[in-house]
Each structure stands twice: as structure tokens, then as C-alpha cells.
């Protein structure tokens, strides 16, 4: 019986049954949603949920006008968000500056070895601990800034699209020195191009240090025996190597061993990692019509695309002496020999214009905005717009989010929120201000989606089934209790405008008001009973059945010392020893954990 009850909760989240109605704001094609439903719908899909008063505001101004406004984020004033972002100086720093200000602890070990020390001094150990702590602070800035933007920014569609492309072009924060390049990746590679042209975005990603490190293209050089573009750079490299060899000969054995470890990590030949993911995940898709030989040819075209040393700024650098300058054939297009960086640029031109790319990107966008089972006709219309506009992302999104399919009854509240979406939408629903501590980002990690923490290049799932199981549902219920407890910095319940007037109201009035405000006025009889009684059966069953609990630890990389709501040792998430809520806070907490709130 326990499994049947859990399955019923899962089904309640995934299935939404509503009646059909007609109300059109467009004046042309009738829409199946009422004016208020359309407003709630766009705020859940083109934004990270409604803040208090947003549904009324969007209804009054007109959904289509609001959509057009969001499609031009550069025209939307965002002064409050700008003020919050001013408190994150690390996001404006270059990789070289970050490496200097937040050095890796391992660098000290290398220095000690080069000195010939077999043990660290007490001063070394203390500096290691300080640098490790400061490194955690820098990483926590990345995480909390992402949540703060999603919660506070007036440019909500720009934030949704930035999140989409960060996931599409996924990188993993835990690989090597990549974290030092993440501010540049998010703020200067993805964000400025999120609603621009796909070719420009693709080129910026291909040359970004974060992607070059993550998929190892910085390590890809022409195979031995292949023609390269030597020139002065090649001669300088050979002269530099000769000088380095003479210095190595004068080192003792410990120093020589340390240098050999570094040399073993240097590039030794062609690396196909980025080329494969460029075709499979970034452009054409796994069934896009390419072959393994195309992967090899693309990898050859992109040899020599590397990085400057951090002390030189750490930016993109084309190394002619490492580039395979032979002729190539990519997807039927012949690239003549003797060229340099032009090979890679032409490859990006070819794949960005390919019909499979138009279909693959359009299908993924329709999945994000409309349905886990994307309507094929809408995918094809979006792909036509992609081709017609030479990959204008803004115009492709416009086709999707003004379509009848987008405003259909079947699409309304049909998608399950990701952990990031449900956390941010809960904070927005309360009217929260920005949380500049790591606490809110820690909640996202507790729900199973640590920010920048997906190791594989395919990114987090865009469909709901990946996020729904009994343990995940229980954690979402717990999230609602934590948010409603006032533990989240910047999110006191008094920030919700009706809170003061409802505090002493009868329970039935509280339940009706909370359903209207947080659940768009719709709740199942089961949810209404839970809010009225103050008891969720799933929580009671979980207390008696520890197999239902998800005891996965929070993401410790998000911790910046002790923050409000953190447990012992800086543990994040607050899902241990939940507060016992009563009255209106209890109603709000249970509503935020309800099946209805999990849908968007």
C-alpha cells in the first residue's frame, strides 16, 4: 500500500486535468487558456514563476506585450539586480586575477617539492587552509549569484535562456582549473548571446577557456606526421623547449620528477572529445547524419585551438604550430589544405547552418517551453524560423512562445519543475530578495541539482521523469517547510504582502488565499485537505519508513562557513530536523511542497 500511495503522488504531479475554455488576447488564433491562465503560464515558462502581483500586472498589460518586452531584455531596466550584482566582484575578475587572488592549494605543494621539501612547514599548512577556505568563498559566489539573478531580475526570459544555454553547453565546475573560467563563461560567453544568433553563441563557446578545458580541445594537437603551420611561433617554441631542457638537466631528482609530472599532462595528439560533443550535443544531434570520420575531420580542423597561460590572461589562443594543416572533408564540404584557424571557423559555419541543427535546437527549445513530448508541427515551424533567420534565437523563441501549442490546455501546468526551478519559484512566490549567501544554492543541491555540478556533457534533463521519485518528492515537501520557516536569507514570510492580514484569519480563509496565490487558484481535493489538516500523509509514512528518505549529503563546495539555516559543520539544505510549523506558515509550507506547485 505504501508504494501505491507514493505512485499516486507521482501521478498527481505529472498529470493535470482541466476543462477546455477559449479566451484570445491575440485577436487572431483563439487560445484555450483564459487571460489569467495565460499570464500564469508565461510567468511559469518564460520566467521562474510569479512574484506577488505579477499575474495581475501581466494580465493588465497583456500577455503578448509582456512577451515582446521580455524578448528585448536590453530595454528592461534592472537597477535592483545591478545593485545586487555589484556585491559579486569575483564575477568581473579575469581568470588570471582569480588564480592570483584564490590560488589552488595544490600550487603550494608543487612549490614545496621544487624547493626539495619532503614536508610542508606549519606556515605552508596554514596558508593551504586559508586558500582552501577562500576558494570555497569564490565558488559560492558563482552559485549564489545564479540563484539571485533568477529570483530578482526583471529580465526573466534572459535568465531562463541563460540557464538553458548553460545546460546545453554544459561544463563541470569540478574539472581541473575550470572554476576559474566560469565567471567569464557565464557572464561574457553565454549571457550576452542567449537571445542572439546561434552561430555567434557557438563560436563564443568554442573559444571559451571553460569549454576548451572541459572537453580537452586545448590538449588537441596535430598527430605526428601531419603537416602543421610552423612559422615563427614554431621556431620560438623549439627554442623555448631547448632552454627548458638545459634547465631540467641542472635540477635534482625531486625537481626533475615534478617537472616530468607536468610534461606528462601536455598534449600528445588528436583529441576527439569536443568534436564529438560539438556534433552530437551542441549542433546536429545524435541522429543528425554525421559519421565517425566526420568527428575525426572536425577534430583535425579544431587542432591548435588552445589557451594562453594564466599570466598572459588565460584567453583563447590559436597555436599554428599545433594545427593540422592538411585538407579535410567535413559533412561533404571540402576544406583545402594550408589553412589555419579558418578551418575551425568554417566547421562552425557548416554545422550552425545544417538542417539537422535547426531541428535539434528547435526540438530542445520546444521541449523546454512547451512539452516533454514536443509537438512535431511546432518543432518544424521553429526549425523553419531558425533557417530563415540564420539562427536568430530570439525569433525562434518568438515562434514557440506565441504558438497555439504553447497556449494549449495540454501544455498548461504540464511540465515538472527542476530542482533549480522549484527552489527559485518558491522564493519568488514569497517576494524574496536576493540571497547572497550560499544557502539558497545549497537547497538546489540538496534536491539533486548542484549548480555547475553535472559531470557529463549532456547537461541536466529537460524532461520531468528524471526529477520525480518518492525520495525526490519528499525532499520537495521538505523544501516547502524550510522556505516557509523563514530560514532562507532574504525570504521572511512577512515579505509576502497578504501575510499580516491573513495571520489571524480562519484556517479556511488562509487555505483559500494560499491556493489562489501560490497554486494559481487550483488544488485537488487531496491537496486542499492536506492544507486544511496540516498533515501530509507522505511525510508521516517517510517518518516510519527510512527507505523513503534521501540522505544524500549536500554539495559541500557551496558552503561559505556558517550561514543562516546551516547545520553543524556548515551543512546546507536544512532538511534535517525540520521546523514544526503551525498556522499560516504551515499552510504556505505545505502548499509549496504540493504536487500543484511542482508543475509549471
Secondary structure as GFF3:
##gff-version 3
##sequence-region A 1 600
A	DSSP	alpha_helix	2	14	.	.	.	ID=ss1
A	DSSP	alpha_helix	35	45	.	.	.	ID=ss2
A	DSSP	alpha_helix	54	61	.	.	.	ID=ss3
A	DSSP	alpha_helix	63	70	.	.	.	ID=ss4
A	DSSP	three_ten_helix	73	75	.	.	.	ID=ss5
A	DSSP	alpha_helix	79	85	.	.	.	ID=ss6
A	DSSP	three_ten_helix	89	92	.	.	.	ID=ss7
A	DSSP	alpha_helix	95	101	.	.	.	ID=ss8
A	DSSP	alpha_helix	105	115	.	.	.	ID=ss9
A	DSSP	alpha_helix	122	152	.	.	.	ID=ss10
A	DSSP	alpha_helix	156	168	.	.	.	ID=ss11
A	DSSP	alpha_helix	179	184	.	.	.	ID=ss12
A	DSSP	pi_helix	185	190	.	.	.	ID=ss13
A	DSSP	three_ten_helix	191	193	.	.	.	ID=ss14
A	DSSP	alpha_helix	198	206	.	.	.	ID=ss15
A	DSSP	alpha_helix	209	214	.	.	.	ID=ss16
A	DSSP	three_ten_helix	217	219	.	.	.	ID=ss17
A	DSSP	alpha_helix	231	249	.	.	.	ID=ss18
A	DSSP	alpha_helix	253	264	.	.	.	ID=ss19
A	DSSP	alpha_helix	273	277	.	.	.	ID=ss20
A	DSSP	pi_helix	278	282	.	.	.	ID=ss21
A	DSSP	alpha_helix	292	301	.	.	.	ID=ss22
A	DSSP	beta_strand	305	307	.	.	.	ID=ss23
A	DSSP	three_ten_helix	310	312	.	.	.	ID=ss24
A	DSSP	beta_strand	316	318	.	.	.	ID=ss25
A	DSSP	three_ten_helix	320	322	.	.	.	ID=ss26
A	DSSP	beta_strand	328	330	.	.	.	ID=ss27
A	DSSP	beta_strand	333	335	.	.	.	ID=ss28
A	DSSP	alpha_helix	341	353	.	.	.	ID=ss29
A	DSSP	alpha_helix	355	369	.	.	.	ID=ss30
A	DSSP	alpha_helix	376	388	.	.	.	ID=ss31
A	DSSP	alpha_helix	393	401	.	.	.	ID=ss32
A	DSSP	alpha_helix	419	429	.	.	.	ID=ss33
A	DSSP	alpha_helix	439	446	.	.	.	ID=ss34
A	DSSP	three_ten_helix	464	467	.	.	.	ID=ss35
A	DSSP	alpha_helix	470	484	.	.	.	ID=ss36
A	DSSP	three_ten_helix	493	495	.	.	.	ID=ss37
A	DSSP	alpha_helix	499	502	.	.	.	ID=ss38
A	DSSP	alpha_helix	507	518	.	.	.	ID=ss39
A	DSSP	alpha_helix	525	533	.	.	.	ID=ss40
A	DSSP	alpha_helix	537	544	.	.	.	ID=ss41
A	DSSP	three_ten_helix	546	548	.	.	.	ID=ss42
A	DSSP	three_ten_helix	556	558	.	.	.	ID=ss43
A	DSSP	three_ten_helix	568	570	.	.	.	ID=ss44
A	DSSP	alpha_helix	583	592	.	.	.	ID=ss45
A	DSSP	three_ten_helix	596	598	.	.	.	ID=ss46
###
